[in-house]
Amino acid sequence: MTTLKFKCNLLSDVILNQKAATEGPNQTLDFIPGSCFLGIVASELYEKLGMNEKTLELFHSSKVRFGDAHPSKGDVRGLKIPASMFYPKLKKITDGEIYVHHLIPNLEDDTLKKKQLKQCRNGFYTFAGDKATEVKTETNFAIKSAYDREKRRSEDNKMYGYESLQKGLELLFEVQVDTDDLASVVKNALVGKKRVGRSRTAQYGLVKITETNYNDVESGKSDNNQIAVYADARLIFLDTYGLPTFRPTEEQLGLPKEAKILWDKSQIRTFQYAPWNFQRQCFDTDRCGIEKGSVFVVDVSKCDNLPELESRYLGSYNNEGFGKVIYNPEFLKAKEDGQALYIVDDKVDNSPNPDKKTLSGSPLLDYIQKQQSEENKDNCIYSNVNVWVNDNKAAFQGKEKFASQWGAIRGIAMATEEDSKIIGNVSTYIGHGVKSSDWDGNRRKKLEEFMKENEKNIREALVNLAAEMAKKCRKEDK
């Protein structure tokens, strides 16, 4: 078996909805599912290879397992905070008092009851040394509308709210390949600039995947007669009737049948969603499973000659990243009183903006600073666009119909992946082809001057300019 390790950098915001529904509020996932990377490889190779044994191994079996990409920092892969970690209700998780639920000797202790322990549920953390450091996953929210191509304006009654992962985030993931000759095929198809998530034809979804080496948490040995099974990925198990179940057997967890799951000590969280099948244009059967971060506690006192356990994939849909578990990870060990050995650091690795200067470290003030910076940038762009439109609109009014050409320029600015190539693409469009004569003289010169002056924000500036000029041209034509 070969394990390939990759880094995924978000070059733009990425939309990964938790649900496939298009109505109502929808939140983005805080990780990239392995199914996205499977889709990237399938789009690259399926038509080239055709339907044969090789494509069956690549995409329709568990011989190639595309893992989930987790928010990470440096060379340490982040993990979902374990659901078996608890902290006092009136304190913060960073105050240094965290308990591992299944290792607390007496849950009925009066002192412990007064603390009202609260379960850790959200966030990804890197575990290194004796500290756990949160990797912040920033999100953005934008309201978009469908575009009416005939009327060249927003379409009525079609507005959408998108929450997205903020660009700049670093994520690490693995691909396990059972057949070595498939490893190079998968690597060549994955590495490079790709698109994932929703609205990939707009400004969302651009990522850069590179092969890299990183440190991952490995399985450890049991200090007592219990084994903690940590869900690194989401888990889906089927019962004897082929239906999803939230109560897997000991054998399904990769342990001998003599083992016994201690449900009172386990901490399980669940999920349910309906995946959208693009090929058939319909929803597939609901997937019901156990959320990542869940912890099973299993009694193995009656198991003879228990083999050394290593991280593995269990259950169904392993090819899409479901099923990875870690046995007895170090961060689930505790002291005699049940307090965790790992201390959650009060520092936060903010991956999208590691060099960002904050006002005082307050989230509210950081948000205000960010919004003020965005508003100043927008005001500068709108001001430059208005000045250019007022000074040059007369040169585009008359017999020529420039509305469609400005629409094409707007499309080029939105579709070009790299900002540095936008000016060159637009210059090529107005300098070649049937309509190139319309841009001879001062028109082309003025537009190129505008693009150079707004090179830092070229995409936003050119999109706004093209939209305004298309309106002016349509009014004159009427």
C-alpha positions in Angstrom: 0.0 0.0 0.0 1.2 3.5 -0.9 0.1 6.6 1.0 0.3 9.9 -0.9 0.2 13.1 1.1 -0.9 16.5 -0.3 -1.4 20.1 0.7 -4.5 22.0 -0.6 -4.2 25.8 -0.6 -7.4 27.8 -1.2 -6.7 30.4 -3.9 -10.2 31.7 -3.7 -13.2 31.3 -1.5 -14.7 27.8 -1.6 -18.4 26.9 -1.1 -19.0 23.4 0.3 -22.6 23.3 1.5 -23.5 21.0 4.4 -26.8 20.2 2.7 -27.8 20.0 -1.0 -30.9 22.1 -0.4 -31.0 25.4 -2.3 -33.7 27.0 -0.1 -33.2 28.2 3.4 -30.1 28.9 5.4 -27.1 26.8 4.5 -23.6 26.6 6.1 -20.4 25.5 4.6 -18.4 22.5 5.7 -15.2 23.4 7.6 -13.2 20.7 5.7 -13.0 19.4 2.1 -14.5 15.9 1.7 -12.5 13.2 0.0 -15.3 12.9 -2.6 -14.2 16.3 -4.0 -10.7 14.9 -4.8 -12.2 11.7 -6.2 -14.2 13.9 -8.5 -11.1 15.8 -9.6 -9.4 12.6 -10.6 -12.5 11.2 -12.2 -12.9 14.3 -14.4 -9.3 14.1 -15.5 -9.2 10.3 -16.2 -12.6 8.8 -16.8 -12.9 9.8 -20.4 -9.3 8.9 -21.2 -9.4 5.5 -19.6 -13.0 4.5 -20.4 -14.9 1.9 -18.4 -12.6 -0.9 -17.6 -11.0 -2.7 -14.7 -8.6 0.2 -14.0 -11.4 2.8 -13.6 -13.3 0.3 -11.4 -10.3 0.1 -9.1 -9.8 3.9 -9.1 -13.3 5.1 -8.6 -15.7 2.3 -7.7 -13.8 0.2 -5.1 -12.0 0.8 -1.8 -8.6 0.2 -3.4 -8.1 3.9 -3.7 -9.2 6.0 -0.7 -9.3 9.8 -1.0 -9.1 11.2 2.5 -10.7 14.4 3.8 -8.6 17.6 3.8 -8.5 19.1 7.2 -7.5 22.7 8.1 -3.9 22.5 9.2 -0.8 24.5 10.1 2.7 23.9 8.9 3.6 20.2 8.7 0.9 19.0 11.3 -2.5 17.9 10.1 -5.4 19.2 12.1 -8.0 16.9 13.7 -11.6 17.5 14.8 -11.8 18.2 18.5 -12.7 14.9 20.2 -16.3 14.7 21.4 -15.0 12.9 24.6 -13.3 16.1 25.8 -15.2 18.3 28.3 -14.5 21.5 30.1 -16.3 23.5 32.9 -19.3 25.4 31.6 -18.4 28.8 33.0 -14.8 28.6 31.8 -13.0 28.6 28.4 -11.5 25.7 26.7 -8.1 27.4 26.9 -8.2 27.7 30.7 -6.3 24.5 31.0 -9.0 22.3 32.6 -10.1 19.7 30.1 -11.4 16.2 31.1 -11.5 13.1 29.0 -15.0 11.7 29.7 -14.3 8.0 29.7 -11.3 8.3 31.9 -13.0 10.3 34.7 -12.9 7.9 37.7 -16.2 9.1 39.3 -18.7 11.0 37.2 -21.0 11.3 40.3 -18.5 13.3 42.3 -20.1 16.5 43.7 -17.2 18.7 42.9 -17.4 17.6 39.3 -21.1 18.0 39.1 -20.8 21.7 40.2 -18.5 22.4 37.3 -21.2 21.3 34.8 -18.9 19.9 32.2 -19.6 20.9 28.6 -18.7 18.9 25.5 -16.2 20.1 23.0 -17.8 20.0 19.6 -16.4 22.5 17.1 -13.1 23.3 15.6 -9.9 21.7 14.2 -6.8 21.4 16.3 -3.2 20.5 15.7 -1.8 18.2 18.4 2.0 18.6 18.9 4.1 18.1 22.0 1.7 18.5 24.9 -0.4 21.3 23.4 -3.4 21.4 21.1 -3.7 24.6 19.0 -6.8 25.6 17.2 -6.7 26.2 13.4 -9.1 29.0 12.7 -11.3 28.5 9.7 -12.6 31.9 8.6 -15.7 32.1 6.5 -17.3 34.7 4.3 -20.9 35.3 3.5 -22.2 36.8 0.2 -25.6 37.3 -1.4 -25.7 36.6 -5.1 -28.4 36.7 -7.8 -28.9 34.8 -11.0 -27.9 36.7 -14.1 -30.3 37.4 -17.0 -28.2 37.2 -20.1 -30.9 38.7 -22.4 -31.6 41.7 -20.2 -28.0 41.9 -18.9 -29.0 42.4 -15.3 -29.9 40.4 -12.3 -32.7 37.9 -12.7 -35.9 38.7 -10.7 -36.7 36.5 -7.6 -33.5 34.6 -7.7 -31.2 35.5 -4.9 -28.9 33.2 -3.0 -26.9 33.4 0.2 -23.5 31.7 0.1 -21.2 31.0 3.0 -17.7 30.0 1.9 -14.4 29.1 3.4 -12.0 32.1 3.1 -9.2 31.9 0.6 -5.7 31.4 2.1 -6.6 28.4 4.2 -4.2 25.4 4.1 -5.5 21.9 4.3 -3.7 18.6 4.4 -5.0 15.2 3.2 -3.9 11.8 2.1 -4.7 9.3 -0.6 -4.1 5.6 0.1 -3.6 3.4 -2.9 -3.5 -0.4 -2.5 -2.0 -1.0 -6.0 1.3 0.8 -6.5 0.9 1.3 -10.2 -2.1 3.5 -9.6 -0.2 5.9 -7.3 1.5 7.8 -10.1 -1.8 8.0 -12.0 -3.6 9.6 -9.1 -0.8 11.9 -8.2 -0.5 13.3 -11.8 -4.3 13.9 -11.9 -4.4 15.7 -8.5 -1.4 18.0 -8.5 -2.0 21.5 -9.9 -4.7 24.1 -9.9 -8.2 22.6 -9.6 -11.7 23.7 -8.8 -13.9 22.2 -6.0 -17.3 23.0 -4.5 -20.2 25.0 -5.8 -20.2 28.0 -8.2 -16.9 26.9 -9.8 -17.6 28.8 -13.0 -17.8 32.0 -11.0 -15.2 33.3 -8.6 -15.4 30.4 -6.2 -13.6 27.1 -5.9 -10.0 27.6 -7.1 -7.5 25.6 -5.2 -3.8 24.6 -5.6 -2.8 21.0 -4.7 0.8 20.1 -4.2 2.5 16.9 -2.9 4.0 17.4 0.5 5.0 15.5 3.6 3.4 16.1 7.0 3.0 14.6 10.4 -0.2 12.8 11.3 -1.4 11.4 14.6 -0.8 7.6 14.8 -2.5 4.9 16.8 -1.1 4.1 20.2 -1.1 1.3 22.7 -3.7 0.7 25.4 -2.6 1.4 28.9 -5.5 -0.6 30.4 -8.2 -2.9 29.2 -10.0 -0.3 27.1 -9.4 1.0 23.6 -10.6 4.4 22.4 -11.5 4.4 18.7 -11.4 8.0 17.5 -13.3 8.9 14.3 -10.8 10.8 12.1 -13.4 10.9 9.3 -17.1 10.5 9.1 -18.2 6.8 9.5 -21.0 5.0 7.8 -21.9 1.5 8.8 -24.6 -0.9 7.4 -26.4 -3.5 9.4 -27.2 -7.1 8.2 -30.1 -5.7 6.2 -28.0 -3.2 4.3 -29.5 -0.2 6.1 -27.4 2.5 7.8 -26.9 2.0 11.6 -25.6 4.2 14.4 -24.7 1.1 16.4 -21.8 -0.7 14.7 -20.6 -4.0 16.0 -17.2 -4.6 17.5 -16.1 -6.4 14.4 -17.1 -3.4 12.3 -14.7 -1.3 14.4 -11.9 -3.6 13.5 -11.8 -5.4 16.9 -12.3 -9.1 17.9 -15.8 -10.3 18.6 -14.9 -10.9 22.2 -14.6 -7.1 22.7 -17.5 -5.1 24.0 -18.4 -1.5 23.2 -19.1 0.6 26.3 -21.9 2.8 25.1 -22.2 4.7 28.4 -18.6 5.9 28.1 -18.6 6.5 24.3 -19.4 9.9 22.8 -21.2 9.7 19.5 -22.5 12.5 17.2 -24.4 11.8 14.0 -25.1 13.4 10.6 -27.5 12.9 7.7 -27.5 14.3 4.2 -28.6 13.5 0.7 -25.7 13.6 -1.8 -26.5 15.1 -5.3 -25.7 12.8 -8.2 -24.6 15.1 -11.1 -24.6 12.3 -13.7 -28.2 11.3 -13.0 -29.3 14.8 -11.9 -31.0 13.6 -8.8 -30.4 13.0 -5.1 -29.0 9.6 -4.0 -30.2 7.7 -0.9 -29.7 9.6 2.4 -26.4 8.9 4.1 -26.7 8.5 7.8 -23.5 8.1 9.8 -21.3 9.0 12.7 -19.7 12.4 12.7 -15.9 12.9 12.8 -14.6 13.5 16.3 -16.8 10.8 17.8 -15.1 8.4 20.2 -16.0 4.7 20.8 -14.7 3.1 24.1 -14.3 -0.6 23.8 -13.6 -3.1 26.6 -10.9 -5.7 25.4 -10.2 -7.4 28.7 -11.5 -10.7 27.4 -9.5 -10.5 24.1 -6.5 -12.8 24.0 -3.4 -11.8 22.0 -4.8 -8.5 20.8 -2.9 -7.5 17.7 -1.2 -4.1 17.4 -3.8 -1.7 16.0 -3.0 0.8 13.2 -5.1 3.5 11.7 -7.4 2.2 9.1 -10.5 2.7 7.0 -13.7 1.0 8.2 -17.3 0.8 7.1 -18.7 1.9 3.7 -17.8 4.6 1.1 -14.0 4.4 1.9 -13.2 5.6 -1.6 -14.8 9.0 -0.7 -12.9 9.5 2.6 -15.4 7.9 5.0 -14.3 5.4 7.6 -10.8 6.4 8.8 -10.3 5.7 12.6 -7.3 6.1 15.0 -6.9 3.7 17.9 -5.8 5.1 21.3 -4.4 8.5 20.1 -2.1 10.2 22.5 -4.5 13.2 23.0 -7.1 10.9 24.5 -4.9 10.0 27.4 -5.5 11.5 30.8 -4.2 11.8 34.4 -5.6 9.9 37.3 -8.4 12.4 37.9 -9.4 12.4 34.3 -7.8 15.6 33.2 -6.4 15.5 29.7 -2.6 15.5 29.2 -2.9 17.9 26.3 -3.5 21.6 27.1 -5.4 23.7 24.6 -3.2 26.7 23.7 -4.8 30.1 24.0 -3.1 31.0 20.7 -4.9 30.5 17.5 -3.3 29.5 14.2 -5.3 31.7 11.8 -4.4 30.0 8.5 -6.1 32.4 6.1 -4.2 35.4 7.4 -1.1 34.4 9.4 0.5 37.8 9.1 -2.6 39.8 9.8 -2.2 42.7 12.2 -5.1 43.0 14.6 -6.3 46.0 16.7 -6.3 44.3 20.0 -6.9 40.6 19.4 -10.7 41.1 20.0 -12.8 39.2 17.4 -15.2 42.2 17.2 -12.5 44.7 16.5 -10.8 42.4 14.0 -14.1 42.1 12.2 -14.6 45.9 12.2 -11.1 46.4 10.8 -11.6 43.9 8.1 -15.0 45.4 7.1 -13.5 48.9 7.1 -10.6 47.7 4.8 -13.1 46.1 2.4 -15.2 49.2 2.3 -12.3 51.5 1.6 -11.2 49.3 -1.2 -14.7 49.2 -2.7 -15.0 53.0 -2.4 -11.8 53.4 -4.3 -12.8 51.1 -7.1 -16.3 52.7 -7.5 -14.7 56.2 -7.5 -12.2 55.2 -10.3 -15.0 53.6 -12.3 -17.3 56.6 -12.1 -14.5 59.0 -13.1 -13.6 56.8 -16.1 -17.2 56.4 -17.2 -18.0 60.1 -17.0 -14.8 61.0 -19.0 -15.1 58.3 -21.7 -18.7 57.3 -22.2 -19.1 59.7 -25.1 -16.4 57.8 -27.1 -18.5 54.6 -26.9 -21.9 56.2 -27.9 -23.1 56.4 -31.4 -23.7 53.8 -34.1 -21.5 51.1 -32.7 -23.2 48.7 -30.3 -20.6 48.1 -27.6 -23.0 46.6 -25.0 -22.2 43.0 -26.0 -18.4 43.7 -26.1 -18.5 45.1 -22.6 -20.4 42.0 -21.5 -17.6 39.9 -23.0 -15.0 41.9 -21.2 -16.9 41.4 -17.9 -17.0 37.6 -18.6 -13.2 37.5 -19.3 -12.6 39.3 -16.0 -14.7 36.9 -14.0 -13.6 33.7 -15.7 -9.8 34.2 -15.8 -8.3 32.2 -12.9 -5.3 34.4 -12.2 -5.6 38.1 -11.7 -2.2 38.7 -13.3 -3.5 37.3 -16.6 -6.7 39.4 -16.8 -5.1 42.5 -18.4 -3.4 40.4 -21.1 -6.6 38.5 -21.9 -8.7 41.6 -22.2 -6.0 43.3 -24.3 -6.0 40.3 -26.6 -9.8 40.4 -27.0 -9.9 44.1 -27.9 -6.8 43.9 -30.1 -7.8 41.0 -32.3 -10.8 39.7 -34.1 -13.7 41.2 -36.0 -14.4 44.0 -33.5 -10.8 45.0 -33.0 -11.3 48.0 -35.4 -13.9 49.4 -33.0 -11.2 49.8 -30.4 -8.6 51.6 -32.6 -7.3 54.9 -31.4 -8.2 56.4 -28.1 -10.7 53.8 -26.9 -8.1 51.0 -26.5 -5.5 53.3 -25.0 -7.9 54.7 -22.3 -9.1 51.2 -21.3 -5.5 49.9 -21.0 -4.6 52.9 -18.9 -7.5 52.2 -16.6 -6.4 48.6 -16.2 -2.9 49.5 -15.3 -4.0 52.1 -12.8 -6.2 49.5 -11.1 -3.9 46.5 -11.4 -4.1 45.6 -7.7 -7.8 45.2 -7.8 -8.2 44.5 -11.5 -10.9 41.9 -11.3 -13.4 43.9 -9.3 -12.5 47.1 -11.1 -13.0 45.7 -14.6 -16.2 43.8 -13.7 -17.8 47.1 -12.3 -16.5 49.1 -15.3 -17.9 46.7 -17.8 -21.3 46.6 -16.1 -21.6 50.4 -16.0 -20.5 50.9 -19.6 -22.9 48.2 -20.8 -25.8 50.1 -19.2 -24.6 53.4 -20.8 -24.4 51.7 -24.3 -27.9 50.2 -24.0 -29.5 53.5 -23.0 -27.9 55.2 -26.0 -29.0 52.4 -28.4 -32.6 52.7 -27.3 
